């Protein structure tokens, strides 16, 4: 079906003609109008300002600083690094003439046109020679002072702000590649536990486990011949703040402690502690953290036992007690040996339990049989080791005459 034509666009002669007679339709010339003319002007102006910034203050962002971030918050509106000194800024500015013998116009003209007679040098050549001498004296003074002003100071909190308009956002550091490899070797090669590696490197237990799993997968991919995105990983690590590894075996790091990547003793909020309680306590009673945990829930442990590293609390107590370093080390080794023995016994118990089971494989299911004894229910028939102790035996609170309210209050 052909499109309809509006009568306002047709001439009067065409409108009066019968529809059966074909006529050539001539439309009046319309005045062209660009609806996006104002927006195009604004976009062009913004683009022009962007290129002016890119070729001006933004030029410093094209060459990232080594071992430093490249965020906008580290530079001012003129493209100068805020934490750097003026001497460092002057040193970072690229020089056009790197050869000092070609900086003066006298030398260049002498090479091209031949040397001039003595006493006929131009004023510009003399001025350049004087500037060269002044710069040489300044360089000597800087070397005498140790060039302290040319050294780039470490990053501050403002340097970790990628978005200048959002002053409350700071970029969090990530683990460096050397620190990840050290954590993996400590756990896999040396056989250290996750908790011990967490304390040594200052990384949480969850992050240590994630690093070990990812490193294991990476080494499996390398063994399979898969291609890794190593250039991409290096580029990302160069743009983000990283936590370096402090190797105690090196002489320069003797006596230094590892840099703490994150708090390793953050206590997870228990759901039972989200309510507010008012517990009346006698003045003569010593109300401890254990009592506070039982006030919320009878099975809630105190904060000293629920933290990821409860052994650090004991270390601080021994340090406050004034014990010597050798004594504290001896006690720590004893606790570690007891923990290893406990884990070994638990592993042996699990292996013995699995060995006592008899598995009969079938087509769809596997039947597992376990030897039991009638005497395992105990004298009263309520031992948890008994078979079927949860079924068919009524609870005491369902019998008549049972007291269901507390009869005494523990002091």
N, C-alpha and C positions, 0 to 999 in steps of 0.2 A: 504494500500500500504506500503510495507516494506521500511525502510529508506535506502537512498543511501549511499554507502561506497566510500570513496575517494580512487583513485588508488595509491596514495603515501603511504597509510598505509598498502597496501597489499604486499605480497611477490611476486617475479617474477614468480614463478610457478603457483601461483593462478591466476595471470593476464593472463597467456597463456592458461589456461584450458578453455574448452567450458563452457558457462553459464548453459547448461542443466544438467551437471554432478555436483551433490552436493559435496562440499569439506568443510573440517573444516578450518575455517579462523583463523589464528594465528596472533595477532598484536604484534608488538615489544613493549617491556616495555618502558614506558615513564618516563622521569625524573620529579618527582613531584616538583612543585614550588608554594610556598605560596605568592600570590600577595599582601596580606595585612600584610606581616611580619613587614614592617617598621611602618605602622600605628598602629599595635597591640603594638609594643614597645612604641610608643608615648602615646597611650591610657593607657597602664599600668603605665607609668611614671606619667602621669597626675593623675591617680587614686591614686597612691601611695602618691603623693604630697597632694592630697585632704585629705586623711586620716591622713597624718601628720599634716595638718592644723587643721583638726577636733579634733584631740586629743591634739593639742597644743594650739595655740592662739584662735581657735574657741571653746574651751571648755567653755569659759565664756558665749557664746550665748545659751548654753543648759539650763541655769537657768536664766530666765528673771528677771530683777530688778523690785521690786514692785513700782507701780506708775511711771513707766518710760518706754521709748521705748527700743527696742532691735535691733537697726539698726547697720550696719557695720561701718557707719561713726563715731560712738561714741567711737570706739576702735582703738588702733594703731595696727601696724603689729605684735606686740608681745602679743596681747590679753589684754592689760591694758586699763581701762577706762580713757579717756583723761581728763575729767573734775574732776576726783576723786584725792584725795591726796594720798601720799604713805601710810599713816596710815590706810586709808580706804581699800586700796588694800591688805595690810597685814591682816586686819581683815576679809576680804571676803575670803582669802585663807583657805580652809578647813584644820583643824588640825586632825592629825591622832589619837592623844591621848587626849581625852576630859577630862579625870580624872587627875587632877594635882598630885594625890598621886601615880599614876602609870607611871609618865613621867620619873622618874629616874631609871637607871638600878639597883641601890642599893636596892630599894624597891621590884622590880620584883624578884631579886635573893633571897632576904630575904624571900619572900613568897614561893618560890619553893625549895630552898636548906637550908633554915634556916639562921638566922642572923650570920654574920661573927664577929670575935672578933674585938674589937675597934682598929683602927690603921692599919687594913689590907684591906681597901677598895681599889678598883682598880682606876687607873687614870681616866678611862671613867666615873665611878660613881661620882668621885669628880667634874669632868668637868660638868656633867649634873646637879649636885647640885648647882654649881656656876651659870650656865645659868638660872636655876629656880629662884634663888635669884635676878638676874639681871632683868628678865622678871617681877617679882613681883614689883620691884622698878619702872620699866617703867610704869606698870599699875597704880601705885599710882600717878605718875607724871601726867599721862593722866587724871585721875579723878580729880586731883587738878586743872588742866587747863580747865576743862569742856569738854574735849574730842572734841574740835572743829574740829580737823583734821579728826576724824572718821565720821563726818556728810557728807552726800553726797550732794553736791551743786545742785541747780536746773539745768534743761536742758538748753543748749545753742543752737544756730542756727546750729552748726555743728552736734549736736546730732540728729537733725531731717533730716539728709541726709541718706536715705536708700541705695543709690547707690554711692559708694565712687568715681567712675570715673566721675559722673555727679555732678559737684559742684554747678550747678544752680538750681537743683531740691530740694525743701524742702517739707516735708510732712506737710500738712495742718491739723490743729486740727479738731476734731469732737465733737459734743455735748455729754456730759456724760449722763448716764441714769437718774441720779438725776435731772439734769437740764431739760431734756425732760419731766419728770413727773411734775416738778414745772411749766413749761410753760403750760402743758395741764390743770393742776388744776387751774391755774390763769385765763385761758380763759373759761373753761367749768364750773368750780364750782363758781368762783368769778364773772363771767360775764364780764370780762375786754375785751376791744376791741383788735384787732390784733396789731394796732399801739401802744397802751399803753403797751402791753406785749413786743413788740419789743424794746421800749425805756427802759423798766425796766431791761430786761435781756441782752440787747446789741446784739440782733439777728435780722436779716432782716425780713421784713414782709412775704416774700415768704417762708422762712425757718420756721417761726412760724406757718404759715398755713399748711405746710407739716407735722410738728411735731404733730399738733392737729389731722390731718386726720389719720396719721399712728397710733397714740396712740388710737384713737377711734376704728380703725379696730382691733388693738391688744386686746383691752378689749372685743370687740364683739367675737373674736375667743376664748378668755378665757371663756366667758359665754357659748359658744357652745361646750366647752370641747375639743377643738383642741390642739394638742401638739405643743408648740413653741420651736424654736431652741435657747433656752436661753444659753446653754453652748457655742455654736458657737458665739453668740453675745458677751458674756463675754470675750472669747478668742480674738476676733477682737478688742474689746475696750482696752484690755491690751496691744496690740501691737501698737496701734495708739495713738498719742497725743490727749488728751481730754481737753475740757474746763470745769472746775468744777463749781459747784454752790456755790455762796456765800450767805448763809442764814443770812439775817440781824437780825433774831430773836435770834440767838445765841450770848452769851456775847462776845465770842472771835472775832466775826465779826462786832462788834459795830463800826459804822463810816466807814466801808469799802464799797467801791463801787463794783458793779458786774464786773467781767472780761468781757471786750468787745470781743465777739466772732468774729465779722466781722464789717466793716463799714456799718452803717445802713442808711447813707444818700448819697450813691453813685448815681449819676445822670446818667440816661440812655441817651445816645447820640440820639438826635432827628434827623430823616432823613433830615429835612430841614436845619440843621446846618452843614451839611457835605460839603457845598459849601463855597467858599471864596468870600466875598463881600467887596466892597469899597464904603462906604456911606459917601458923603460929609456932614459935619455938621458945623454949624456956631460956632465960638469960644465962643460966648456969650450964647450958648445953653447948658443946663445941660443934657448930654446924659446918660441915666440910663439903667438898665438891661431891663426894660420894653420896651424902645425904641429899644434896641438891638434885643429883641424877635420879635417885629413887623417888623424889617428890614428883617429878614429871612422869617417870615410868619405872616400874620395878626392875626392868631388864636394861635400863639405860646406864651405861658405864660413865665414869667421870671423864672430864676433858683430858686428863693426863693419859688415859688409856685409849681414848678414841682418836687421838691425833695420829697422822701417818707414821711418825717416828717417836714413839714413846721413850726410846732409849736415850734421846737427847735430853729429856727431862732429868733422868738419873745422872747424866754427865754434868749438867749444870748444878745439881745438888752436891755432887762430889767436889766440884770446883768451888762452890760456896763453903763447903766444909773445910777447905784448906788442905786437901790431900795433894801429895806430890804428883808429878807427871808420871813417874814410874808406877806408882800405886794405882793411879787412874787407868793407866794402860793395862796393867795386870787385871784389874776388875773388868775392864771392857773385853779383854780376851776370854775371861771366864764366862761372861754372859754370852759371848758369841759362840763359844764351845757348847754351852748348854742349849742354845737355840738350834745349833746344827744337830746335836744329839736328839733333840725333840723331833725335828723334821725327819731324821733318819728312822726313828721308831714309828712315826706316823706312816712313812712310806712302806716300811716293812709290814705294818698292820694291814694296809690296803692290798699289798701283794698277797698276803696270806688269805685275806678274805676272797680275793679273786681266785686263788688256787683252790679254795674249798668249794667253789661252785662247779657244778657239772652242766655243761651246755650240750644240748642235743640239737644239731642243725636240722631244719626241715625245709620244705620248699618255699613257704611264705614266712614262717616265723621260726625263731629259735627258742626252744624250751630250756629254761634254766632251773636246775634243782639244787636245793641246799639242804644239808643234813641238820635236823633240829632235834631237840630233846624235850621231853615233857617236863623234866625237872627244872628247866630254865625259867619257869614262871615264878619260882620262889615259893616260900611257905604260905604267903597270903594270896598268891595267884595274881599279884599286881606288878611283877617285875617287867620293865619294858623289854627285856630280852626274850620274854615269852612270846609264843605264837598266838595271835588272835586276842591279845590282851585289850585291844581297843573295842572289840565287838562283844556284845552279849553280856557285859558286866556293867550294872548300873552304877552311876556316881553316887557318892555318899550324900551330896546335897539334895538328892531326890527322895531320900528316906525321911520318914517322919521323926521329929524330935531332934533334928540336926540344927545346931546354932549356926546361922549364916552371917552374924555380925561380929566384929572384933570384940573380944572380951578384955583386952589389955592394950596399953599404949607403950611402945618401946621408948625408953628414955634416950 
